[in-house]
Amino acid sequence: MKVKNEKQSWSAVSPSEVAYHFGTSGLSVAAATAVTHPLDVLKVRLQMQLVGQKGPLTGMGRLFLRTFKKEGPRFLYLGLTPALTRSVLYGGLRLGLYEPSKYACNWAFGSANLFAKIGSAGFGGAIATALTNPVEVLKVRLQMNPNLSPAGELRRIVTEEGVKALWKGVGPAMARAATLTASQLATYDETKRILIRLTPLEEGFHLHLISSTVAGMVCTLITAPVDMIKTRLMLQQESRKAGNYKNGFHCAYQVMLTEGPRGLYKGSLATFARLGPQTTITFILCEKLRELAGLNAI
């Protein structure tokens, strides 16, 4: 298959190249999600600890041991089905839209600098999240309750809370996805460029490993508070004592007021433990799949 270069118009790309482009992105994110899903479950459980809750639920290690004894090892893979479904769709769009958007910036402004990369990645992340938010809502609900089934919980949400409930937390989710994708992809892309220019490294495993590790650290630091707010809003129900938040800003204000600034970083250790390896696996695998498919490196 003919490899597309940056100067080639996206209008000249064949349908098979488009399928490979989005498919490699979706598969790499799904694989990374499958490996790191247990840490995502722990992150959600940590984020939902309420103010004043003391004892063994205050740390990731104690939370893991307590929940493991109570619910068994299956709790680590609660919500895996919607997580994988979302990963293929969300991951394919989030990473797949980056290059076309960057090309559009290059065509419109004559160059794809760091700000163009940030904007392109943020756009892709926000659009992907807006389309896949119902699957994310279902995933976090399942992660909090081991007795739910995907189909049953979906019917219950639509029947009792209305279709709009499937887009609970979509604002913070889009903000989180935009900042995550912008910091992750732009950092990865820019780190690769700098390393190629300043070191002997060339396209390959070592360059991808270093660049993806840097990207994982940066995006975790930036997105942890937004991710916590998104989780609180998605799990909010009148019948549960998970807070009564009007929107993302109100949630952030209430968390700061009642739990302090550290409350915004609840679950951040699990977030970093998950997002770091997930970023590394995603980019290394995606680059390899792109190579096998005859596509250029990111």
C-alpha positions in Angstrom: 0.0 0.0 0.0 1.3 3.4 -0.9 2.4 5.4 2.1 0.9 8.8 2.6 3.3 11.7 3.3 2.4 15.0 5.0 2.2 16.9 1.7 -0.3 14.5 0.1 -3.9 15.6 0.2 -6.2 13.6 2.5 -8.7 13.7 -0.4 -6.4 11.3 -2.3 -6.3 8.7 0.5 -8.0 5.4 -0.4 -10.8 3.9 1.8 -8.5 1.1 2.8 -5.9 3.6 4.1 -8.6 5.4 6.1 -9.7 2.0 7.6 -6.1 1.2 8.5 -5.6 4.6 9.9 -8.5 4.5 12.3 -8.3 0.8 12.9 -4.7 0.8 14.1 -5.6 3.6 16.5 -8.6 1.8 17.9 -6.9 -1.6 18.3 -3.9 -0.1 20.1 -6.1 1.8 22.6 -8.2 -1.3 23.2 -5.2 -3.5 23.9 -3.8 -0.9 26.3 -7.2 -0.7 28.0 -7.4 -4.4 28.5 -4.0 -4.5 30.3 -4.6 -1.4 32.5 -8.4 -1.8 33.2 -7.9 -3.1 36.8 -6.2 0.2 37.7 -9.1 2.1 36.1 -11.5 0.3 38.4 -9.4 1.2 41.4 -9.2 4.8 40.2 -13.0 5.1 39.9 -13.5 3.6 43.4 -10.9 6.0 44.9 -12.5 9.0 43.2 -15.9 8.2 44.7 -14.7 8.3 48.3 -16.7 11.0 50.0 -15.6 13.7 52.4 -15.3 12.4 55.9 -14.8 8.8 54.8 -12.0 7.3 56.9 -10.3 4.0 57.5 -9.1 1.4 54.9 -10.7 3.2 51.9 -8.2 6.0 52.0 -5.4 4.5 49.9 -5.1 2.4 46.7 -3.4 -0.5 48.4 -5.9 -0.8 51.2 -8.8 -0.2 48.9 -7.6 -3.1 46.7 -7.2 -5.5 49.6 -10.6 -4.7 51.1 -12.5 -4.9 47.8 -10.6 -8.0 46.7 -11.7 -9.8 49.9 -15.3 -8.6 49.6 -15.9 -9.0 45.9 -13.2 -11.3 44.7 -10.8 -10.9 41.8 -13.6 -10.3 39.3 -14.1 -6.8 40.6 -10.8 -5.8 38.8 -12.5 -6.3 35.4 -15.9 -4.8 36.2 -17.1 -2.8 33.2 -14.5 -4.3 30.8 -17.0 -4.9 28.0 -18.1 -1.3 27.6 -14.5 -0.2 28.3 -13.2 -2.2 25.3 -16.2 -1.1 23.1 -15.5 2.5 24.0 -11.7 2.0 23.4 -12.1 0.9 19.9 -14.5 3.7 19.0 -13.1 6.4 21.2 -9.5 5.5 20.6 -9.9 5.2 16.9 -11.5 8.6 16.6 -9.2 10.3 19.2 -5.9 9.3 17.6 -7.3 8.9 14.1 -8.5 12.5 13.9 -5.2 13.9 15.0 -3.3 13.7 11.7 -6.2 15.0 9.4 -6.6 17.9 11.8 -2.9 18.6 11.9 -2.9 18.4 8.1 -5.8 21.0 8.0 -3.8 23.3 10.2 -0.7 22.9 8.0 -2.8 23.6 4.9 -4.5 26.6 6.5 -1.6 28.3 8.3 1.4 26.9 6.4 2.9 25.0 9.4 1.9 22.5 12.1 3.6 24.0 15.2 3.1 23.0 18.8 -0.1 25.0 19.2 -1.5 23.5 16.0 -0.7 20.0 17.4 -2.4 20.9 20.7 -5.5 22.2 19.0 -5.7 19.2 16.6 -5.4 16.7 19.4 -7.8 18.5 21.6 -10.4 18.7 18.8 -10.1 14.9 18.2 -10.4 14.1 21.8 -13.5 16.3 22.4 -15.4 14.9 19.4 -14.6 11.3 20.2 -15.8 11.7 23.8 -19.1 13.5 22.8 -19.9 10.5 20.6 -19.0 7.8 23.0 -20.0 9.3 26.4 -23.0 6.8 26.9 -20.5 3.9 26.9 -18.3 5.7 29.4 -21.3 6.3 31.7 -22.2 2.7 31.5 -18.6 1.6 32.2 -18.2 3.7 35.4 -21.6 2.5 36.7 -20.6 -1.1 36.3 -17.2 -0.5 37.9 -19.0 0.7 41.1 -21.5 -2.2 41.3 -20.5 -5.8 40.7 -24.1 -7.0 40.5 -25.1 -5.0 37.4 -25.2 -6.3 33.8 -24.4 -4.0 30.9 -27.8 -4.5 29.2 -29.8 -4.3 32.4 -28.1 -1.1 33.6 -28.5 0.5 30.2 -32.2 -0.2 30.3 -32.5 1.1 33.9 -30.7 4.3 33.1 -32.9 5.1 30.1 -36.1 4.1 31.9 -35.5 5.7 35.3 -33.2 8.6 34.5 -34.0 9.3 30.8 -31.8 9.3 27.7 -30.1 12.5 28.8 -28.5 10.6 31.6 -26.3 8.8 29.1 -24.6 12.1 28.6 -24.1 12.9 32.3 -20.7 14.5 32.7 -20.2 15.0 29.0 -18.9 18.5 29.5 -16.1 17.5 31.9 -15.6 14.4 29.9 -15.0 16.4 26.7 -12.7 18.8 28.6 -10.8 15.9 30.1 -10.5 14.2 26.7 -9.4 17.4 25.0 -6.8 18.1 27.6 -5.7 14.4 27.7 -5.4 14.0 24.0 -3.8 17.4 23.5 -1.2 16.9 26.3 -0.7 13.2 25.3 -0.5 13.4 21.5 1.2 16.8 21.3 3.8 15.9 23.9 4.5 12.6 22.2 4.7 14.2 18.7 6.9 17.1 19.9 9.1 14.9 22.1 9.8 12.6 19.1 10.7 15.6 17.0 13.1 17.0 19.6 14.8 13.7 20.3 15.3 13.0 16.6 16.8 16.5 16.2 19.1 16.4 19.3 20.0 12.7 19.7 21.0 9.8 17.5 17.6 8.2 18.0 15.5 7.3 14.9 12.0 6.0 14.4 11.9 2.7 16.4 11.1 1.1 19.7 13.5 3.2 21.9 12.3 6.5 20.5 8.7 5.5 20.9 9.3 4.2 24.5 10.9 7.4 25.7 8.4 9.7 24.0 5.4 7.8 25.2 6.7 7.7 28.8 7.1 11.5 28.8 3.6 11.9 27.3 2.1 9.7 30.0 3.6 11.7 32.8 2.5 15.1 31.3 -1.0 14.1 30.5 -1.6 12.5 34.0 -0.5 15.7 35.8 -2.8 17.8 33.6 -5.9 15.7 33.5 -6.3 14.1 37.0 -8.6 16.8 38.4 -10.9 16.9 35.4 -11.1 13.1 35.4 -12.1 13.0 39.0 -14.9 15.6 38.3 -16.1 13.6 35.3 -16.4 10.4 37.4 -18.3 12.2 40.2 -20.9 13.6 37.7 -21.3 10.3 35.8 -22.1 8.4 39.0 -24.3 11.0 40.5 -27.9 9.9 41.2 -30.5 11.4 43.5 -30.8 8.0 45.3 -27.1 7.8 46.1 -25.1 10.0 48.4 -22.5 10.9 45.8 -23.0 14.6 46.0 -25.5 16.9 44.3 -23.5 18.7 41.6 -25.1 21.1 39.1 -22.2 21.0 36.6 -18.5 20.5 36.4 -17.6 23.9 37.9 -20.0 23.4 40.8 -18.5 19.9 41.4 -15.0 21.3 41.5 -16.0 24.1 43.9 -17.8 21.7 46.2 -14.8 19.3 46.2 -12.4 22.2 47.0 -14.8 23.5 49.7 -15.4 20.2 51.5 -12.4 18.1 50.7 -9.7 20.6 50.0 -7.4 21.0 46.9 -6.2 17.4 47.4 -9.7 16.2 46.8 -9.3 17.1 43.1 -6.4 14.6 42.9 -8.3 11.7 44.5 -7.3 8.5 42.7 -4.4 10.3 41.0 -1.9 7.6 42.0 -4.1 5.0 40.3 -4.6 7.4 37.4 -0.8 7.7 36.9 -0.3 4.0 37.4 -2.8 3.3 34.7 -2.3 6.2 32.3 1.4 6.0 32.2 1.6 2.3 31.0 -1.5 2.8 28.9 0.1 5.7 27.0 3.3 3.7 26.5 1.5 0.6 25.3 -0.9 2.6 23.1 1.8 4.5 21.2 4.3 1.6 20.9 1.6 -0.7 19.6 0.0 1.9 17.4 3.4 2.7 15.7 4.1 -1.0 15.1 0.6 -1.5 13.6 1.0 1.5 11.4 4.3 0.2 10.2 2.7 -3.2 9.4 -0.1 -1.5 7.6 2.3 0.6 5.5 1.4 3.9 7.2 3.8 6.7 8.3 4.8 7.0 11.9 2.7 9.4 14.0 
